[in-house]
């Protein structure tokens, strides 16, 4: 039986928990159902279901309706663990808050993280992390920026949730690499790069806010050299993103302004092909969703699982479009 989004929401809100076919639940809880990145995780979960129809387990994908609902995600995890699941994979929006709740519940079923991890001090609470090497993702973004702007320049980083460990790790990878100094908290003429006043900006995982922040930044800083979308938020709304980048297309074409973004979902690779970004550093969310059920089953069976489990990256740039050429 393939769990639909509706049934996932019903289970998450506690309306009903019994599976008609008696199968045990492997739950994947993401930051928000409004983010197309996470829908790729759902598709991976569904593919696993279609290939494992005879399994005693089924994959449940769920999360709060809005990625901004940190408390809602914690509550969904609480409800699932209270009502009973065989194992759970969590992409924590607010890593400290989620870890605190897991510590309080002290569940007797395997807990892992997917896509985003707990803070290092809380990683004893989960068995493994499945997803991107987020620090390396930031490194790759920095490498692309340095190739495009070897002399450095002014830069604005766009981040997500203030407490999102995965996004903060990418920012660290970017700053450390582009400055040439480990532990750089902010770029201030660091190897020629300086973060402008008012940046970084935080989208709180809201697509509309991400586009508004970009527009405001471009208007207030007409000589900006680089804008780095540490996540792909703004590009998830193609029409709005096109309108924002229209105002700086001449500068993008001449590379006076460079734009580098995370993720390689279809609207993003189209934006890249349209010249609305210079590089995309993509994760592999489908693989995360597809692999997560098998990892949870291994944990249930007491097997040793590597920690972390990285899913790799896809880098696209104008010299080598690669993955973005026809996806």
ZIZI-V596139 format. One record per residue. N is the residue number from 1. SS is DSSP state (~ for helix, > for strand, _ for the rest). PHI is phi in degrees with one decimal (* if undefined). PSI is psi as a letter, one per 30 degrees, with the letter a starting at -180 (NA if undefined). Layout:
n=N ss=SS phi=PHI psi=PSI
n=N ss=SS phi=PHI psi=PSI
//
This chain:
n=1 ss=_ phi=* psi=k
n=2 ss=_ phi=-92.2 psi=j
n=3 ss=_ phi=-72.3 psi=k
n=4 ss=_ phi=-84.9 psi=l
n=5 ss=~ phi=-60.8 psi=e
n=6 ss=~ phi=-62.7 psi=e
n=7 ss=~ phi=-66.4 psi=e
n=8 ss=~ phi=-63.0 psi=e
n=9 ss=~ phi=-67.4 psi=e
n=10 ss=~ phi=-61.3 psi=e
n=11 ss=~ phi=-63.9 psi=e
n=12 ss=~ phi=-64.7 psi=e
n=13 ss=_ phi=-94.1 psi=g
n=14 ss=_ phi=84.3 psi=g
n=15 ss=_ phi=-70.3 psi=e
n=16 ss=_ phi=-163.2 psi=k
n=17 ss=_ phi=-127.9 psi=f
n=18 ss=_ phi=-75.8 psi=k
n=19 ss=_ phi=-89.3 psi=k
n=20 ss=_ phi=-58.0 psi=e
n=21 ss=_ phi=-94.4 psi=g
n=22 ss=_ phi=74.7 psi=g
n=23 ss=_ phi=-78.1 psi=l
n=24 ss=> phi=-87.1 psi=k
n=25 ss=> phi=-97.3 psi=k
n=26 ss=> phi=-107.0 psi=j
n=27 ss=> phi=-94.6 psi=k
n=28 ss=> phi=-116.6 psi=j
n=29 ss=> phi=-112.8 psi=j
n=30 ss=> phi=-104.3 psi=l
n=31 ss=_ phi=-67.9 psi=e
n=32 ss=_ phi=-173.2 psi=k
n=33 ss=_ phi=-78.4 psi=f
n=34 ss=_ phi=-87.4 psi=f
n=35 ss=_ phi=-102.0 psi=j
n=36 ss=~ phi=-63.1 psi=f
n=37 ss=~ phi=-59.2 psi=e
n=38 ss=~ phi=-72.6 psi=f
n=39 ss=~ phi=-62.7 psi=f
n=40 ss=~ phi=-66.4 psi=e
n=41 ss=~ phi=-63.0 psi=e
n=42 ss=~ phi=-59.0 psi=e
n=43 ss=~ phi=-64.2 psi=e
n=44 ss=~ phi=-65.7 psi=e
n=45 ss=~ phi=-60.1 psi=e
n=46 ss=~ phi=-64.8 psi=e
n=47 ss=~ phi=-62.9 psi=e
n=48 ss=~ phi=-58.8 psi=e
n=49 ss=~ phi=-59.8 psi=e
n=50 ss=~ phi=-66.1 psi=f
n=51 ss=~ phi=-94.2 psi=f
n=52 ss=_ phi=-132.0 psi=h
n=53 ss=_ phi=-62.3 psi=f
n=54 ss=_ phi=-91.8 psi=g
n=55 ss=_ phi=-70.0 psi=l
n=56 ss=_ phi=-77.3 psi=f
n=57 ss=> phi=-114.2 psi=l
n=58 ss=> phi=-135.7 psi=l
n=59 ss=> phi=-94.5 psi=k
n=60 ss=> phi=-111.2 psi=k
n=61 ss=> phi=-106.9 psi=k
n=62 ss=> phi=-158.3 psi=l
n=63 ss=> phi=166.5 psi=l
n=64 ss=_ phi=-67.7 psi=l
n=65 ss=_ phi=-61.4 psi=e
n=66 ss=_ phi=-110.6 psi=k
n=67 ss=_ phi=-66.8 psi=f
n=68 ss=_ phi=-82.9 psi=f
n=69 ss=_ phi=-89.5 psi=i
n=70 ss=~ phi=-62.5 psi=e
n=71 ss=~ phi=-64.5 psi=e
n=72 ss=~ phi=-63.7 psi=e
n=73 ss=~ phi=-65.7 psi=e
n=74 ss=~ phi=-59.8 psi=e
n=75 ss=~ phi=-65.5 psi=e
n=76 ss=~ phi=-62.4 psi=e
n=77 ss=~ phi=-61.5 psi=e
n=78 ss=~ phi=-57.9 psi=e
n=79 ss=~ phi=-62.6 psi=e
n=80 ss=~ phi=-62.8 psi=e
n=81 ss=~ phi=-69.4 psi=e
n=82 ss=~ phi=-68.1 psi=e
n=83 ss=~ phi=-84.3 psi=f
n=84 ss=_ phi=107.5 psi=j
n=85 ss=_ phi=-131.2 psi=l
n=86 ss=_ phi=-78.4 psi=e
n=87 ss=> phi=-167.1 psi=l
n=88 ss=> phi=-142.7 psi=k
n=89 ss=> phi=-117.9 psi=k
n=90 ss=> phi=-121.5 psi=k
n=91 ss=_ phi=-104.8 psi=j
n=92 ss=_ phi=-72.7 psi=k
n=93 ss=_ phi=-73.8 psi=e
n=94 ss=_ phi=-110.6 psi=j
n=95 ss=~ phi=-59.0 psi=e
n=96 ss=~ phi=-63.1 psi=e
n=97 ss=~ phi=-64.9 psi=e
n=98 ss=~ phi=-65.1 psi=e
n=99 ss=~ phi=-63.2 psi=e
n=100 ss=~ phi=-59.7 psi=e
n=101 ss=~ phi=-70.2 psi=e
n=102 ss=~ phi=-63.2 psi=e
n=103 ss=~ phi=-63.4 psi=e
n=104 ss=~ phi=-68.1 psi=e
n=105 ss=~ phi=-71.0 psi=e
n=106 ss=_ phi=50.5 psi=i
n=107 ss=_ phi=-64.7 psi=l
n=108 ss=_ phi=-100.5 psi=g
n=109 ss=_ phi=-120.7 psi=l
n=110 ss=> phi=-61.1 psi=k
n=111 ss=> phi=-119.8 psi=k
n=112 ss=> phi=-132.9 psi=l
n=113 ss=> phi=-109.9 psi=l
n=114 ss=> phi=-139.1 psi=k
n=115 ss=_ phi=72.7 psi=e
n=116 ss=_ phi=-130.5 psi=k
n=117 ss=_ phi=-105.4 psi=l
n=118 ss=_ phi=-74.7 psi=l
n=119 ss=_ phi=-62.2 psi=l
n=120 ss=~ phi=-54.7 psi=e
n=121 ss=~ phi=-69.0 psi=f
n=122 ss=~ phi=-109.3 psi=g
n=123 ss=~ phi=-74.0 psi=f
n=124 ss=~ phi=-70.0 psi=f
n=125 ss=~ phi=-81.7 psi=f
n=126 ss=_ phi=-126.3 psi=l
n=127 ss=_ phi=-78.5 psi=e
n=128 ss=_ phi=-162.9 psi=l
n=129 ss=> phi=-118.8 psi=k
n=130 ss=> phi=-116.6 psi=j
n=131 ss=> phi=158.6 psi=a
n=132 ss=_ phi=-80.1 psi=k
n=133 ss=_ phi=-77.7 psi=j
n=134 ss=~ phi=-69.0 psi=e
n=135 ss=~ phi=-62.5 psi=e
n=136 ss=~ phi=-63.2 psi=e
n=137 ss=~ phi=-61.1 psi=e
n=138 ss=~ phi=-66.0 psi=e
n=139 ss=~ phi=-59.5 psi=e
n=140 ss=~ phi=-63.6 psi=e
n=141 ss=~ phi=-62.4 psi=e
n=142 ss=~ phi=-64.3 psi=e
n=143 ss=~ phi=-60.6 psi=e
n=144 ss=~ phi=-65.6 psi=e
n=145 ss=~ phi=-63.3 psi=e
n=146 ss=~ phi=-69.1 psi=e
n=147 ss=~ phi=-69.3 psi=e
n=148 ss=~ phi=-78.6 psi=e
n=149 ss=_ phi=-131.2 psi=i
n=150 ss=_ phi=-61.3 psi=f
n=151 ss=_ phi=-93.0 psi=g
n=152 ss=_ phi=82.5 psi=a
n=153 ss=> phi=154.1 psi=a
n=154 ss=> phi=-86.7 psi=k
n=155 ss=> phi=-145.4 psi=k
n=156 ss=> phi=-125.6 psi=k
n=157 ss=> phi=-99.1 psi=k
n=158 ss=> phi=-106.7 psi=j
n=159 ss=> phi=-109.0 psi=l
n=160 ss=_ phi=-103.4 psi=c
n=161 ss=_ phi=-84.3 psi=k
n=162 ss=_ phi=-55.4 psi=e
n=163 ss=_ phi=-103.1 psi=g
n=164 ss=_ phi=-82.8 psi=j
n=165 ss=~ phi=-62.2 psi=e
n=166 ss=~ phi=-66.8 psi=e
n=167 ss=~ phi=-68.5 psi=e
n=168 ss=~ phi=-65.6 psi=e
n=169 ss=~ phi=-65.5 psi=e
n=170 ss=~ phi=-64.0 psi=e
n=171 ss=~ phi=-61.4 psi=e
n=172 ss=~ phi=-64.6 psi=e
n=173 ss=~ phi=-61.1 psi=e
n=174 ss=~ phi=-65.4 psi=e
n=175 ss=~ phi=-65.1 psi=e
n=176 ss=~ phi=-60.7 psi=e
n=177 ss=~ phi=-72.7 psi=e
n=178 ss=~ phi=-74.3 psi=f
n=179 ss=~ phi=-89.1 psi=f
n=180 ss=_ phi=78.5 psi=g
n=181 ss=_ phi=-136.8 psi=k
n=182 ss=_ phi=-64.1 psi=k
n=183 ss=_ phi=83.1 psi=g
n=184 ss=_ phi=-68.9 psi=j
n=185 ss=_ phi=-88.3 psi=f
n=186 ss=_ phi=-157.2 psi=k
n=187 ss=_ phi=-82.3 psi=j
n=188 ss=_ phi=-135.6 psi=i
n=189 ss=_ phi=51.6 psi=h
n=190 ss=> phi=-92.9 psi=j
n=191 ss=_ phi=57.8 psi=h
n=192 ss=_ phi=93.6 psi=f
n=193 ss=> phi=-109.5 psi=k
n=194 ss=> phi=-136.9 psi=k
n=195 ss=> phi=-79.1 psi=k
n=196 ss=_ phi=-73.9 psi=l
n=197 ss=_ phi=-61.2 psi=k
n=198 ss=_ phi=90.9 psi=f
n=199 ss=_ phi=-118.4 psi=k
n=200 ss=_ phi=-74.4 psi=l
n=201 ss=> phi=-107.5 psi=k
n=202 ss=> phi=-117.4 psi=k
n=203 ss=_ phi=-83.2 psi=f
n=204 ss=_ phi=53.0 psi=h
n=205 ss=_ phi=63.8 psi=g
n=206 ss=_ phi=-103.4 psi=j
n=207 ss=~ phi=-63.1 psi=e
n=208 ss=~ phi=-65.1 psi=e
n=209 ss=~ phi=-65.4 psi=e
n=210 ss=~ phi=-59.8 psi=e
n=211 ss=~ phi=-68.6 psi=e
n=212 ss=~ phi=-64.8 psi=e
n=213 ss=~ phi=-63.2 psi=e
n=214 ss=~ phi=-61.6 psi=e
n=215 ss=~ phi=-60.1 psi=e
n=216 ss=~ phi=-64.0 psi=e
n=217 ss=~ phi=-65.8 psi=e
n=218 ss=~ phi=-64.5 psi=e
n=219 ss=~ phi=-68.0 psi=e
n=220 ss=~ phi=-77.3 psi=f
n=221 ss=_ phi=-133.7 psi=i
n=222 ss=_ phi=-63.5 psi=f
n=223 ss=_ phi=-105.6 psi=g
n=224 ss=_ phi=-56.5 psi=k
n=225 ss=_ phi=-93.4 psi=f
n=226 ss=> phi=-153.2 psi=k
n=227 ss=> phi=-123.8 psi=k
n=228 ss=> phi=-116.9 psi=j
n=229 ss=> phi=-85.8 psi=j
n=230 ss=_ phi=-61.1 psi=f
n=231 ss=_ phi=-123.9 psi=l
n=232 ss=_ phi=-92.5 psi=g
n=233 ss=~ phi=-44.7 psi=e
n=234 ss=~ phi=-58.7 psi=e
n=235 ss=~ phi=-74.0 psi=f
n=236 ss=~ phi=-74.6 psi=f
n=237 ss=_ phi=-117.3 psi=i
n=238 ss=~ phi=-53.9 psi=e
n=239 ss=~ phi=-66.9 psi=e
n=240 ss=~ phi=-65.7 psi=e
n=241 ss=~ phi=-64.2 psi=e
n=242 ss=~ phi=-62.9 psi=e
n=243 ss=~ phi=-64.3 psi=e
n=244 ss=~ phi=-66.3 psi=e
n=245 ss=~ phi=-75.5 psi=f
n=246 ss=~ phi=-55.8 psi=e
n=247 ss=_ phi=-70.4 psi=f
n=248 ss=_ phi=-128.8 psi=g
n=249 ss=~ phi=-60.6 psi=e
n=250 ss=~ phi=-61.6 psi=e
n=251 ss=~ phi=-71.7 psi=e
n=252 ss=~ phi=-67.6 psi=e
n=253 ss=~ phi=-63.4 psi=e
n=254 ss=~ phi=-83.3 psi=f
n=255 ss=_ phi=66.2 psi=g
n=256 ss=_ phi=-63.5 psi=e
n=257 ss=_ phi=-115.9 psi=k
n=258 ss=> phi=-107.8 psi=k
n=259 ss=> phi=-132.7 psi=k
n=260 ss=> phi=-124.4 psi=k
n=261 ss=> phi=-135.3 psi=l
n=262 ss=> phi=-86.3 psi=k
n=263 ss=_ phi=84.9 psi=l
n=264 ss=_ phi=-138.4 psi=h
n=265 ss=_ phi=-73.6 psi=l
n=266 ss=~ phi=-49.1 psi=e
n=267 ss=~ phi=-64.8 psi=f
n=268 ss=~ phi=-78.0 psi=e
n=269 ss=~ phi=-67.1 psi=f
n=270 ss=~ phi=-67.7 psi=e
n=271 ss=~ phi=-61.4 psi=e
n=272 ss=~ phi=-61.9 psi=e
n=273 ss=~ phi=-65.3 psi=f
n=274 ss=_ phi=-82.6 psi=g
n=275 ss=_ phi=81.6 psi=g
n=276 ss=_ phi=-94.8 psi=g
n=277 ss=_ phi=-154.3 psi=l
n=278 ss=_ phi=-100.0 psi=f
n=279 ss=> phi=-157.8 psi=k
n=280 ss=> phi=-128.8 psi=k
n=281 ss=> phi=-115.3 psi=j
n=282 ss=> phi=-100.3 psi=k
n=283 ss=_ phi=-91.0 psi=a
n=284 ss=_ phi=-128.8 psi=i
n=285 ss=~ phi=-64.3 psi=e
n=286 ss=~ phi=-58.7 psi=e
n=287 ss=~ phi=-63.2 psi=e
n=288 ss=~ phi=-59.5 psi=e
n=289 ss=~ phi=-67.0 psi=e
n=290 ss=~ phi=-74.0 psi=e
n=291 ss=~ phi=-84.4 psi=f
n=292 ss=~ phi=-55.6 psi=e
n=293 ss=~ phi=-59.6 psi=e
n=294 ss=~ phi=-65.3 psi=e
n=295 ss=~ phi=-65.2 psi=e
n=296 ss=~ phi=-62.9 psi=e
n=297 ss=~ phi=-65.0 psi=e
n=298 ss=~ phi=-60.5 psi=e
n=299 ss=~ phi=-66.0 psi=e
n=300 ss=~ phi=-59.3 psi=e
n=301 ss=_ phi=-82.9 psi=g
n=302 ss=_ phi=77.6 psi=g
n=303 ss=_ phi=-78.8 psi=l
n=304 ss=_ phi=-76.0 psi=k
n=305 ss=_ phi=-119.7 psi=k
n=306 ss=_ phi=-62.3 psi=l
n=307 ss=_ phi=-140.2 psi=j
n=308 ss=_ phi=-86.7 psi=l
n=309 ss=> phi=-115.6 psi=j
n=310 ss=> phi=-90.4 psi=k
n=311 ss=_ phi=-104.9 psi=f
n=312 ss=_ phi=89.7 psi=l
n=313 ss=_ phi=-135.4 psi=l
n=314 ss=> phi=-123.1 psi=k
n=315 ss=> phi=-107.5 psi=k
n=316 ss=> phi=-119.8 psi=k
n=317 ss=> phi=-142.0 psi=l
n=318 ss=_ phi=-70.0 psi=f
n=319 ss=_ phi=-76.5 psi=e
n=320 ss=_ phi=-139.9 psi=i
n=321 ss=_ phi=-60.4 psi=f
n=322 ss=~ phi=48.5 psi=b
n=323 ss=~ phi=-55.0 psi=e
n=324 ss=~ phi=-80.5 psi=f
n=325 ss=~ phi=-64.9 psi=e
n=326 ss=_ phi=-141.9 psi=g
n=327 ss=_ phi=-119.6 psi=NA
//
